[in-house]
Amino acid sequence: MIAPSGALREFEAFQRGVEIWRKRGYVIEPNPTVDKRWGYLAGTDEHRREQLTEALRDRTCRGILCVRGGYGGARLLENWVWPESSPKWLIGFSDITSLLWRFYQAGVSGVHGPVLTTLAAEPEWSLARLFDWVEGRSLEPLQGEGWGGGEVQGTLIPANLTVATHLLGTPVQPNFQGAILALEDVTEAPYRIDRQLTQWRMCGAFEGVKGIALGRFSRCESPEGIPSFTIEEVLRDRLSDLGIPIVSDLPFGHDGVNAALPVGVCATLNGDTGSLTLSKVAC
């Protein structure tokens, strides 16, 4: 387990998350420095980068579990060279988007899913879904609200919208040609989501995207007393004219069920029925 982003604060939740993995029979390598702090980060960039590099190089390690999100993952990727390593899982979401995208570029399909501090809050079906995937079993389709547009197949690229927006135009940005984007966010006012999606539109990032799967946009209301669109109105205004299938209200993201989504696998998005179906292979 590594702490590549924000400083650990949720110690009880963290311990419960570790125990869930251990009860499944996994050997969790203790990391005595996960509670290290440097400002709002879980240690200096050098320290956190060393954690990541050591985990990648450790041939006895089959997966990397992220302690929490927050902020700081992208700082590790600045002028960082991918080390010689054996393929292994990376599991996390939110700020871990940057690392998931970097792993995907290196040919490793990580999992956009609960970090150790959020794992214990997941319902049983979501926990079962995560372990089904890492243990080689298929996943049930996810159901949301379809906006129309028919059915498409593409490469699933999950992300936190804010983190992803700040990676546009960097070497970490994946090729979105033929992609199905799965986006979520938290504590971003509607005008900020509007600003981010407008950035995607203006820089051409949606060109080549085949479909968009929207998860939860939690605590994204406008402050009371300030004129505003709702978050739903912003999403429809900025996305519905792209001419591609879109499904909203899928069960992933912050402040609720965070269903595991593998990165880089082939997915089928049906904008009429509102379903997201995953394959075990790349497109």
WOUR-V334125 format. One line per field, one symbol per residue. burial: 1 if it has 16 or more other ideal C-beta (glycine too) atoms within 10 Angstrom, else 0. Layout:
burial = ???
//
This chain:
burial = 1111111101001101110110000000001001010000111000011011101100001011111111011111100000001001111111111111111100011111111111110100011011001100001001010110100101111111111111100001010100111111110111011101100100001100111111111101010000010010011001100101111101111101111111111111111001111100001
//
